[in-house]
Amino acid sequence: MTAARPGEGLTPYQQVTAPLLGEHDYRITQIDGALPRELTGTLYRIGPGRFQVGRTLLHNIFDGDGMISQFILDGSSVRFRNRYVRTRHFRHGQKSSTIRFRGVGDQIPGGFRANVGRLPENVANTNVVNFAGELLALWELGNPHRIDPDTLATLGSTDFGGRLGYLGAFSAHPKWDPATGDMYNFGLDLLPTPRIRTFRVDRCGRLTKLASIPMLDLPWNHDFALTQKYMVFVLDPILPDIAKIARSTTSFVDSLKFKRDKGTRFVLVPRNGGSVRIVEHAALLHVHVTNAYDDGDDVVIEFPRLETDWEKLRNMTGTVNRTDRGIPEYPDSTLMQYRITESGRIIENQLTDRSGEFPQFDWRRGTRKHRYTYFAGNGGPARLFNAVVKVDTETGETTSCDLGPSSVGEPLFIPRSHDAAEDDGWLLALNHQLDEDRSQLVVFDARDLDHGPLATAWLDHHIPWGFHGTFNRRVASPEAPVPTHVP
């Protein structure tokens, strides 16, 4: 009898969204190539690790329980750990198969009576960031969860002293000013009226409320950019049916519609107070932002512009554990630069014709002009991403490394030293090799991407498709006790 191949019987999309139910802690034994000795520190990645409550299956990728993966690099070896964030949703799923909480895409069975008055539950699955000696596990519509950077134990949630508003929303994409270390972020709120609230958090964790911008149509927005003068939002016309949400007849994600006639709004919020500027533009569709900077009185922002096929994007997020929606596919994109002039004109500039998402750059260039952008390139059997791409935004030169039948995530740039040149360092990415059904940490020389990985560290299993992550030069304690359960 022939042994079954890894992942046999599953579509590539089913492979990349298959759960990892166990929690692991081990030193990686299979490393192809050689790890750079100067590359020491800890990589943290986060994403939904399971899409079920007990044995009851969920279907939206945004509703899976958040799981943090930790890679400890000491210059010669890699140690791996993963732990679920102990949210209320996760703890409930450990002891029950009854769906108790409403998600952003998954409703509680039982219609109106079961869902009315219930907000989506915080599953802490979207981003993990370094902050004040701890990690914060972030999710769009709720409080951050505090995480121990050594053990990955959940330390509780924080609302910064009750200053986050009614929803307690603290977006998954905070930005830092490298000059001050201050963190800026935003959150959607509903009271007293729908609005975007903006915040600044200093290095000591003190949160200051900044502008509050009324947005009665409540556009869905996932990211923003920071310049030395502004917080910059790109609000596409992805609008919810608020009446349906209020009646609880549909989920938040399923109520969203792309209303092309409404157009996109570029919103410039002064960091230090003053009038908010809103500049109208033809309808765009995007998810993530790379960076932005001030150029005299102009503002320049970069992001991957997606083809305006909202239904394709929605289908890609809502097809977990389903076989009735065909094979989902991430929309094609174009890396674009938009210049917002003082007079209110918007000038477009295409940077490359290579399609992809999850853009990254050298974070030390935050709020200022950067030259190199890195992202995950579209392709592969999972119809997500299977290449790591580098774009020289000044010359348009584009280089990439195709990783074959795989699903690769966001590439993070790690500078060789604190004063290294902008592209002098490494790219780290987590890649799911589908023919092996195992994940691998791939390490590239950022200046020599098209020659392939310097090192590939193979896990004993796969990691489900994740979202974002962070790197800390501090090497997490490899001998810190790891709790088997956190109440």
N, C-alpha and C positions, 0 to 999 in steps of 0.2 A: 504494500500500500504506500502511495506517495504521500509524504507529509504535506500538510496544508502550508501554503505560503503565508507570510505575515500579511495581515489585512485582507486575506482572501474572503470574498463574498461581500465586501464593502466597496462602495464607490469611494473615489479619492476624497470627496467632501465629507463622507461619513467617517473616513479614517481620521481626518484632521480635527473633527469635532467629537470623536469618541472620547469618553471620560477616562480620567486617571483617578481611580477611587482610592488608591493607597497613598500613604505618605512615606517618603524614602529619605535615607541619609547614608551616603556611601562615597568613597573615593573612586573617581572614574579611572578605569584600568585600560581602556582602549583609546589611545590618542595617536592619530596619524599626523606626521609632521612633527614640528617642534614648537612649543610655546615660547614666546618671547620672554626672556628672563626679566626684562624691565616691566612687564605687564603684571602688576600685582594689585590686588584689590578684590572687590566683591560686586558681581553683577546680580541684579534682581530683576526678574521678569514677572509679570502678572497677566492673568487672563481667566476666563471661566474654565474650571477644571472638570465640572460635571454638570449635566443638564437634566437633573432629575431631583425629585423630592421623595426620598425612600426609593420605591420602585416605580413611582409615577413619573413619566417622561415630560420634560419641558421642550419647547420648540424654538424659542428665540435666543439668539446668542448673547443678548444683553442680560438675560435672566439667569445665566449659569453662576454657580457659586465661585467666588474669587479664590484663586489659588496662586501663591507666590512661589516661584522657583528661585533658588539661590545658588550661584556658582562662585565658589571661593578659589581665587587664583593666587598662588604663592610664588609664581615664577617657574615652577617645575611640575606642578600637579594641579588638578581641579577636584574640588570636593563639591558634591551636589546635595542639596536638600530641597524638599518641597513641603509646604504646609498650607492648609486651607485657612482663610480668615474666618475666625469664629464669630460670624454674624448671627443674628437671630434666625435668619433663613437657613443657614448651614446647620445650626444646632437642632432646629426643628426637623430637618431632613434626616438627621442621624437617628431619630426615634419614631418617625411617622412617615407614611406614604400619602398622607392627606395634604393637598395643596391648601395651605392656610393663608398665604400672603399673595397679594396681587403683584404681578411684574409689569415691566414696561411693554412687554409683548405677549405675555401669558396671563390670561385671566383665571380667576378662581372658578372652578366649575360651579354652576348654579345660577348663572345669569345675573340679573339686576340685584336681587336681594343679597347675593354673596359678595358683590363687588362694590356696591354703592357706598360712598364715603371713604373708601380705602385708597390710599396712595401707594404707588409702587414701593416695594420693599428694597432696602439697601443691601446689595449683594457684594459690594466692595471688590469689583472685578476689573476695573478699567485702567488704572495707572498706579504705580508705586513710586514715591519720591523720597529723597533724603530731606529730613528737616529736623533741626534742633537735636541732633544725636539719636533720632529715632527714624523710623520709616512711617509714611502715611500711605495707607491703601485707600484709593479714591474711587468714587462713583458719582455720576452726574448729579443726582437729585438728593444727596444726603450728606451726613457728616462724614469726615474722614475717620478711618480706623487707625489707631496707633499700633505699630508693630515693632517688636524687639528686633534689631538688625542682626543679632547673633542667632537667637533661637527661632526667630519668626513667630514667637508667641504673640497672640493678640492681647493688647494691653487695655483695650476699651476704645470707645469713640470719643471725639472731642467736637464741641461746637464753639470753641474759642470764647468761652465764657458767655454763651448765649447770644452771640452777636451775629449769627448767620441768618436770622430771619425765620419766618414761619416754616418753610420747607427744610431749613438747615442745609441748603444746597451749597456745595463747594465743588466746583467743576473739576474734572479729571485732568485738566491741562493748565496748571499754574505755570507762570513764567517768572524768571528771576532777572533782576538787574545785576549783572556781574560786578558793577562798580560799588554797589551798596550791600549786596546780599539779600535785599528785600525781595519777598515773594509777592506777586500780584495774581489775583484770580477773580473769578466771577461766579455767580450762582443765579439760577432762575428762581423767581419767587412769585407767589400768587396773591399775596395780601400786602397792602389794601387793594391793589390791582396788579395784573400781570406785569412783571418788570424784570430787568436785569440788574442785579446788585453787583457792585465791584468792590474789591477789598485790596488792602495792602497788609502784609504780615511781616514784621521785622524779625531779625535773627533770634530774638528772645521769645518769639511766639505771640507777640502782642498784635492783635488784629485791629486795623483802623478801617472804618467804612468810608468808601469814596463815593462816587456818583451812583445814583439810582435812576435807571432809564426806563420810563414806561414803555411797554411793548404790548399793547392790548391784543394783538393777533398772536402773540407768544410763538415766534418762529423757533423751530428746533435749531439749536446751535451747540456745537461740541467743542470748539477751540477758539483761540484768539491769538493776537500777537502783541508784543510790547516793544515800543520805541522809547527813546529817552524823553519824549514828550507825551506820548499817547498810549492808551490801551486801544487796540484796533480790532473791531469786530466786522466780520463779513456775514451778514444775515441774509441767507437765501430764502426764497419763498416756499419753505417746507413748513406748512401751517397745519395745526391740529384742528379737528372739529370739536371745539370746546363743549358744545351741547351734547355730543355723543359721549364724551369723556364724563361729563357731569351726570349723564343718565346711566353711566357704567355699562353701556351696550357694546362697547368695543374697547380695546386696549389703546394706550397712548400711541404706540407705533402704528397700529392699524388705522388709526384715525388721521394720520398725517397724509397730506396731499401736496404735490408740487404744483403751485399756482403760478404758472409762467407769467401771466399778465401782471402780477404784483411786483415783479422785478426783485433785484438784490439791493440791499442797503449796506454801504460801507459806513461804519459808525466809528468816529474818532472821539474817544473820551479822554480829556486832558488829565494827566496823572496828578497834577497839582491844583485842580479846580478850574473852573471856567466853563464856557458854553460847550455843549456837545455838538459836534458837526455830523450831519448825516448827508451822504452823497448817494444819489440814486444811480442805478445801473441796470442794464438788461439782466434778465434772470440767469443766475449761475447755479451750479451744484458743486459743493465741495464738502469734505469732512475735516481734514487736518490742515494746519498752517505750518509753514517752515519757519519764517522769521520776518521781521519788518524793521525799518529804520527811517529816520528823518533825513531828508536831503534838502537842506535849506528850509523852505516853507512847504515843500512837498513831503508826502509820506509814501514809501515804497513797501509793498507787502508781496510775499511769495507764497504760493500754495498750488497743489495739484488740482486743476479744474477737471471735474468728472463730466463725462457725457451726461446730458440732462435726462437720464432715464431712472427716475426715482423708483419705479416699480422693480427694476433689476436690482437696485441696491437693497430695497426692502426684502425682496425674495431671498437675497443672499443671507440676510440676517435672521430670517424666520423659517429656515428649512431644516433646522437641527432635528434629528430623530423623525424625519418625515420622508416619505417616498412618493407623495402625490403632487409635488411641485416641480418635477424635473430636476435637472442639474443646475444649481445656482451658479452665477458667474459675477465676479466683481466688474463694475463698469470700467471701460477704458478711461484714461485720463491724459492730460497734457500739463506739464509743469509750466506755470505761468507767473509772470511778475506784473503787478498792477501799480501804476504810479497815480496817486491822487494829488492833483495839483491844488495850489492855493485857491485858484479860481473855481474849483469844483469839477474840472475835467478828469476823466480817467483814461489813462493811456496803457494799452496792453502790450506785453512783450512775451512771446513764446521762447522758453529757454531750451527745450529739447523736444523731440518727437517720441521719446521713449516713455511708455505708459507705466505708471506705478503709483504707489501710495506709501503712507507712513514715512513722510520726509523727516530727515534729521540734518543737523549741521554741527559745527564746532560751537558748543554752548558758550564758550568764552567770548564769542562774537555776538551774543544776544544783545538786542537793542541797536546794533550797529550793522553796517553792510558786511555780509559774508561772501565768500567766493565759491565755496564748494558745498553742494547739496548731495546727500545720500538718501536712497529710498529703496524699498522693495519693489522689484519690477514685475509687472503682470506676466502670467504665463504658468505653464505646468498643468498636469492632469486635474488638480483640484480646482482649476480656474480661479485661483487666487494669485499667489506670487511665488516665483521660483528663481529669482535672480536678485543679486545685490548690485545697485547702479550708483555711479558717481557722475555728477554733472558739474563741469566748470561753468559757472553762470556768466563769466566774462567772455569766454571764447565759444561756448556751446559744445565743447568737446565732451563726449559722453563715453564712459567706459563701464563695463559690467562683467560680472561673473555669473554664468548660468549654472545652477546647481542640479539640473536634471529633473527627474520625476520627484519633486519635493514641494514643500510648502514652507517658505521662509518668512520670518517676521521682520520687524523694524530693525534696521542696523544702527547701532549706537557708535558714535565716534569717541575714542578715548585718546587724548593728546599724550604724546610720549613723555612730556614733562610740562610743568605749569607755564613755561615760556617757549614751548615748541612752536614752530610755524603752524599755520592754520590746518594744513593737511598732513602734518608730521605726527603720525600716530597709528592707531589700529581701529578697525571696525569689528564689532562683535555682533553676531546675530544668532538666533536660535532657529534651527532648520529641522523640519520633519522629513526624513528620507522615506518616501512612501513604499519603495520596493523592499525595504528592510522593516518598515513600520517602527522605526526608532528615531529619536530626535538626537541632534548633535549641536554642540556649540562650535560655531565656525569663527576663526580669527583671521582677519585679512590685514595686510599692510595697506593702509589707506592710499598710499602713493603708487601701489602696484596691484590694483584690484584685479585686472584682467589675467593675472598669472595664478589666480586661485588662492585658496586658503593657505596660510602659514601653518595652521594647526586645526585639526578637527577632533573634538572630544566627544566620543559616542556615549550616550546614555544607554542604560539597559532596557529602556522602554520609550514610549513616545510621550511628548507633552502636547496636550490639546492646543489648537490654534489660539494664540494669545494676542494681546494688544500692545502694551507698552512696558517700559522698564527704566532702570537707572543704574548708574555705576558709582561706586564709592571707592576711593583710593585706600580706605581702611580695609584691612584684611579681617573679615569676621572671624571671631574666635572659633577654631575648628573643634575645640573640646568643650564648648559651652553645652550644658545639659539641654537636651531637646525634650520638651514635655510631650507625652503621648496623648494628653487631653487637656484642653483649656476650657474651663466652664464658661 
